């Protein structure tokens, strides 16, 4: 495995920061009350939390590695790679879930308010 350079670490920092913001937004909007699909709401809420925690961990480790070369020697690349990969997998899962939810909403007939 090749060693990460400072430019690589800066790129990782930006990716993890954007992921953290995306998870925060997703969690904020996914807490809206829904009556249907209670189990899926619970599962995807857990996926959001796991993704957010892994992103935060990878972000902190990358930040430390970028600003402290001595600490980077002690931090293995896998300590950044594994949480980062889990975070990206969670983001992909949540993206697929959002696409499916939008397609379901498009299939459902629109409900018109009654007077």
FINU-80080 format. One line per field, with one value per atom (N, C-alpha, C): residue in three letters; chain; atom name; x, y, z. Coordinates in steps of 0.1 Angstrom, whole numbers, plus 5000, padded with zeros to 4 digits. Layout:
BEGIN
residu: (ALA,...)
chaine: (A,...)
atome: (CA,...)
X: (X,...)
Y: (Y,...)
Z: (Z,...)
//
This chain:
BEGIN
residu: (UNK,UNK,UNK,UNK,UNK,UNK,UNK,UNK,UNK,UNK,UNK,UNK,UNK,UNK,UNK,UNK,UNK,UNK,UNK,UNK,UNK,UNK,UNK,UNK,UNK,UNK,UNK,UNK,UNK,UNK,UNK,UNK,UNK,UNK,UNK,UNK,UNK,UNK,UNK,UNK,UNK,UNK,UNK,UNK,UNK,UNK,UNK,UNK,UNK,UNK,UNK,UNK,UNK,UNK,UNK,UNK,UNK,UNK,UNK,UNK,UNK,UNK,UNK,UNK,UNK,UNK,UNK,UNK,UNK,UNK,UNK,UNK,UNK,UNK,UNK,UNK,UNK,UNK,UNK,UNK,UNK,UNK,UNK,UNK,UNK,UNK,UNK,UNK,UNK,UNK,UNK,UNK,UNK,UNK,UNK,UNK,UNK,UNK,UNK,UNK,UNK,UNK,UNK,UNK,UNK,UNK,UNK,UNK,UNK,UNK,UNK,UNK,UNK,UNK,UNK,UNK,UNK,UNK,UNK,UNK,UNK,UNK,UNK,UNK,UNK,UNK,UNK,UNK,UNK,UNK,UNK,UNK,UNK,UNK,UNK,UNK,UNK,UNK,UNK,UNK,UNK,UNK,UNK,UNK,UNK,UNK,UNK,UNK,UNK,UNK,UNK,UNK,UNK,UNK,UNK,UNK,UNK,UNK,UNK,UNK,UNK,UNK,UNK,UNK,UNK,UNK,UNK,UNK,UNK,UNK,UNK,UNK,UNK,UNK,UNK,UNK,UNK,UNK,UNK,UNK,UNK,UNK,UNK,UNK,UNK,UNK,UNK,UNK,UNK,UNK,UNK,UNK,UNK,UNK,UNK,UNK,UNK,UNK,UNK,UNK,UNK,UNK,UNK,UNK,UNK,UNK,UNK,UNK,UNK,UNK,UNK,UNK,UNK,UNK,UNK,UNK,UNK,UNK,UNK,UNK,UNK,UNK,UNK,UNK,UNK,UNK,UNK,UNK,UNK,UNK,UNK,UNK,UNK,UNK,UNK,UNK,UNK,UNK,UNK,UNK,UNK,UNK,UNK,UNK,UNK,UNK,UNK,UNK,UNK,UNK,UNK,UNK,UNK,UNK,UNK,UNK,UNK,UNK,UNK,UNK,UNK,UNK,UNK,UNK,UNK,UNK,UNK,UNK,UNK,UNK,UNK,UNK,UNK,UNK,UNK,UNK,UNK,UNK,UNK,UNK,UNK,UNK,UNK,UNK,UNK,UNK,UNK,UNK,UNK,UNK,UNK,UNK,UNK,UNK,UNK,UNK,UNK,UNK,UNK,UNK,UNK,UNK,UNK,UNK,UNK,UNK,UNK,UNK,UNK,UNK,UNK,UNK,UNK,UNK,UNK,UNK,UNK,UNK,UNK,UNK,UNK,UNK,UNK,UNK,UNK,UNK,UNK,UNK,UNK,UNK,UNK,UNK,UNK,UNK,UNK,UNK,UNK,UNK,UNK,UNK,UNK,UNK,UNK,UNK,UNK)
chaine: (A,A,A,A,A,A,A,A,A,A,A,A,A,A,A,A,A,A,A,A,A,A,A,A,A,A,A,A,A,A,A,A,A,A,A,A,A,A,A,A,A,A,A,A,A,A,A,A,A,A,A,A,A,A,A,A,A,A,A,A,A,A,A,A,A,A,A,A,A,A,A,A,A,A,A,A,A,A,A,A,A,A,A,A,A,A,A,A,A,A,A,A,A,A,A,A,A,A,A,A,A,A,A,A,A,A,A,A,A,A,A,A,A,A,A,A,A,A,A,A,A,A,A,A,A,A,A,A,A,A,A,A,A,A,A,A,A,A,A,A,A,A,A,A,A,A,A,A,A,A,A,A,A,A,A,A,A,A,A,A,A,A,A,A,A,A,A,A,A,A,A,A,A,A,A,A,A,A,A,A,A,A,A,A,A,A,A,A,A,A,A,A,A,A,A,A,A,A,A,A,A,A,A,A,A,A,A,A,A,A,A,A,A,A,A,A,A,A,A,A,A,A,A,A,A,A,A,A,A,A,A,A,A,A,A,A,A,A,A,A,A,A,A,A,A,A,A,A,A,A,A,A,A,A,A,A,A,A,A,A,A,A,A,A,A,A,A,A,A,A,A,A,A,A,A,A,A,A,A,A,A,A,A,A,A,A,A,A,A,A,A,A,A,A,A,A,A,A,A,A,A,A,A,A,A,A,A,A,A,A,A,A,A,A,A,A,A,A,A,A,A,A,A,A,A,A,A,A,A,A,A,A,A,A,A,A,A,A,A,A,A,A,A,A,A)
atome: (N,CA,C,N,CA,C,N,CA,C,N,CA,C,N,CA,C,N,CA,C,N,CA,C,N,CA,C,N,CA,C,N,CA,C,N,CA,C,N,CA,C,N,CA,C,N,CA,C,N,CA,C,N,CA,C,N,CA,C,N,CA,C,N,CA,C,N,CA,C,N,CA,C,N,CA,C,N,CA,C,N,CA,C,N,CA,C,N,CA,C,N,CA,C,N,CA,C,N,CA,C,N,CA,C,N,CA,C,N,CA,C,N,CA,C,N,CA,C,N,CA,C,N,CA,C,N,CA,C,N,CA,C,N,CA,C,N,CA,C,N,CA,C,N,CA,C,N,CA,C,N,CA,C,N,CA,C,N,CA,C,N,CA,C,N,CA,C,N,CA,C,N,CA,C,N,CA,C,N,CA,C,N,CA,C,N,CA,C,N,CA,C,N,CA,C,N,CA,C,N,CA,C,N,CA,C,N,CA,C,N,CA,C,N,CA,C,N,CA,C,N,CA,C,N,CA,C,N,CA,C,N,CA,C,N,CA,C,N,CA,C,N,CA,C,N,CA,C,N,CA,C,N,CA,C,N,CA,C,N,CA,C,N,CA,C,N,CA,C,N,CA,C,N,CA,C,N,CA,C,N,CA,C,N,CA,C,N,CA,C,N,CA,C,N,CA,C,N,CA,C,N,CA,C,N,CA,C,N,CA,C,N,CA,C,N,CA,C,N,CA,C,N,CA,C,N,CA,C,N,CA,C,N,CA,C,N,CA,C,N,CA,C,N,CA,C,N,CA,C,N,CA,C,N,CA,C,N,CA,C,N,CA,C,N,CA,C,N,CA,C,N,CA,C,N,CA,C,N,CA,C,N,CA,C,N,CA,C,N,CA,C,N,CA,C,N,CA,C,N,CA,C)
X: (5009,5000,5009,5006,5014,5011,5020,5019,5011,5002,4994,5003,5001,5009,5000,5005,4997,4986,4988,4977,4966,4970,4960,4952,4959,4952,4942,4946,4938,4925,4927,4915,4906,4912,4904,4896,4903,4896,4884,4885,4873,4862,4866,4856,4849,4856,4850,4841,4845,4837,4824,4825,4812,4803,4809,4801,4794,4802,4796,4785,4786,4775,4763,4765,4754,4747,4755,4748,4740,4745,4738,4725,4725,4713,4703,4708,4700,4693,4701,4695,4685,4687,4677,4664,4665,4652,4646,4654,4649,4641,4642,4635,4621,4616,4602,4594,4582,4574,4567,4568,4561,4554,4543,4535,4537,4542,4545,4560,4563,4577,4585,4580,4587,4600,4600,4613,4623,4620,4630,4635,4626,4631,4641,4639,4648,4661,4661,4673,4681,4675,4682,4687,4680,4685,4698,4698,4711,4722,4719,4729,4734,4725,4730,4739,4736,4744,4758,4758,4770,4779,4773,4780,4786,4778,4782,4794,4793,4804,4817,4816,4827,4834,4825,4831,4838,4832,4839,4852,4852,4865,4875,4872,4881,4886,4877,4880,4890,4888,4897,4911,4911,4924,4932,4924,4931,4936,4928,4932,4945,4946,4957,4969,4967,4978,4983,4975,4979,4987,4984,4991,5002,5003,5013,5020,5031,5037,5042,5045,5049,5037,5025,5014,5010,5013,5010,5018,5030,5038,5031,5024,5018,5004,4998,4985,4986,4981,4982,4972,4975,4966,4952,4952,4940,4930,4936,4928,4920,4924,4916,4908,4914,4907,4894,4895,4883,4871,4873,4861,4856,4866,4862,4854,4858,4851,4837,4836,4823,4814,4819,4811,4806,4815,4811,4800,4802,4792,4778,4778,4766,4760,4768,4763,4756,4762,4757,4743,4743,4730,4719,4722,4712,4708,4717,4714,4704,4707,4698,4684,4684,4671,4663,4670,4663,4658,4665,4660,4648,4648,4636,4624,4627,4616,4610,4618,4613,4605,4610,4603,4589,4589,4576,4566,4572,4563,4558,4566,4561,4551,4551,4541,4528,4528,4516,4508,4495,4487,4487,4487,4488,4474,4475,4463,4459,4447,4442,4435,4437,4431,4416,4408,4394,4389,4379,4374,4365)
Y: (4988,5000,5012,5022,5034,5043,5051,5061,5073,5078,5090,5102,5111,5124,5135,5146,5157,5161,5161,5164,5154,5141,5130,5132,5136,5138,5150,5161,5172,5169,5160,5155,5147,5138,5130,5139,5149,5158,5164,5169,5175,5165,5153,5142,5139,5137,5134,5145,5158,5169,5170,5167,5167,5156,5144,5133,5136,5142,5145,5154,5164,5174,5166,5157,5150,5141,5134,5126,5134,5146,5155,5159,5163,5167,5155,5143,5132,5128,5129,5125,5135,5148,5158,5156,5153,5151,5137,5127,5114,5112,5122,5121,5126,5131,5134,5122,5125,5113,5107,5094,5086,5075,5072,5061,5048,5048,5036,5033,5020,5016,5020,5017,5020,5013,5000,4992,4998,5001,5007,5020,5028,5041,5039,5029,5025,5021,5012,5006,5017,5026,5036,5047,5049,5058,5053,5039,5033,5035,5032,5034,5048,5058,5072,5074,5069,5071,5065,5052,5045,5053,5057,5065,5078,5084,5097,5095,5084,5081,5077,5069,5065,5076,5085,5097,5106,5108,5116,5111,5097,5091,5092,5090,5091,5106,5115,5129,5133,5129,5132,5126,5113,5107,5113,5117,5124,5138,5145,5158,5157,5147,5145,5142,5133,5128,5140,5149,5160,5170,5172,5183,5178,5165,5160,5148,5150,5139,5128,5132,5122,5113,5118,5110,5101,5106,5099,5086,5086,5074,5064,5068,5058,5054,5062,5059,5051,5039,5031,5036,5034,5039,5032,5019,5012,5018,5025,5032,5043,5049,5059,5052,5042,5036,5028,5021,5012,5021,5031,5039,5047,5052,5059,5051,5039,5029,5026,5024,5022,5034,5046,5058,5059,5057,5058,5047,5035,5024,5029,5035,5040,5050,5059,5070,5064,5053,5047,5040,5034,5027,5037,5049,5059,5066,5067,5073,5063,5050,5041,5041,5042,5043,5056,5067,5079,5078,5072,5070,5061,5050,5042,5049,5057,5065,5075,5081,5091,5084,5072,5065,5060,5056,5052,5064,5076,5087,5091,5089,5092,5082,5070,5060,5062,5067,5069,5080,5079,5090,5101,5113,5125,5126,5129,5131,5145,5148,5162,5165,5177,5180,5181,5177,5178,5190,5196,5209,5206)
Z: (5000,5000,5000,4992,4991,5003,5007,5017,5013,5021,5018,5019,5010,5010,5017,5019,5025,5016,5003,4993,4995,4996,4998,5011,5021,5034,5033,5026,5024,5016,5006,4998,5007,5015,5024,5034,5039,5049,5042,5030,5023,5021,5017,5014,5027,5038,5051,5056,5054,5059,5051,5038,5030,5035,5037,5041,5055,5064,5077,5076,5067,5065,5059,5050,5043,5053,5062,5072,5082,5085,5095,5088,5076,5069,5067,5064,5062,5076,5086,5099,5103,5100,5104,5097,5084,5076,5078,5082,5084,5098,5106,5119,5118,5106,5105,5108,5115,5118,5106,5105,5095,5101,5095,5101,5094,5082,5074,5075,5074,5073,5086,5097,5110,5111,5107,5108,5099,5087,5077,5082,5088,5094,5105,5113,5124,5118,5108,5102,5095,5088,5081,5090,5101,5112,5118,5120,5125,5115,5102,5091,5091,5093,5093,5105,5117,5129,5127,5122,5120,5110,5099,5089,5095,5103,5109,5119,5127,5136,5129,5119,5111,5104,5099,5092,5102,5113,5123,5128,5130,5133,5123,5110,5099,5098,5100,5099,5109,5121,5132,5130,5126,5123,5112,5101,5090,5094,5102,5107,5115,5124,5132,5124,5114,5106,5097,5093,5084,5091,5104,5111,5121,5122,5131,5124,5117,5110,5120,5132,5142,5145,5146,5149,5137,5125,5113,5113,5118,5118,5127,5138,5147,5141,5132,5127,5114,5114,5102,5092,5079,5068,5070,5074,5076,5086,5096,5106,5100,5089,5082,5071,5064,5053,5057,5068,5072,5076,5086,5089,5077,5069,5057,5047,5045,5036,5042,5055,5061,5059,5061,5059,5045,5035,5021,5018,5023,5021,5027,5039,5045,5036,5031,5022,5010,5004,4992,4996,5007,5012,5013,5020,5022,5009,4999,4986,4979,4979,4973,4980,4993,5000,4996,4995,4990,4976,4967,4954,4954,4961,4962,4968,4978,4985,4975,4967,4957,4946,4942,4932,4937,4950,4956,4956,4960,4960,4946,4936,4922,4918,4922,4919,4926,4938,4945,4939,4939,4934,4944,4939,4948,4955,4968,4976,4976,4971,4971,4984,4989,5002,5000,5010,5009,5017,5012,5018,5029)
//
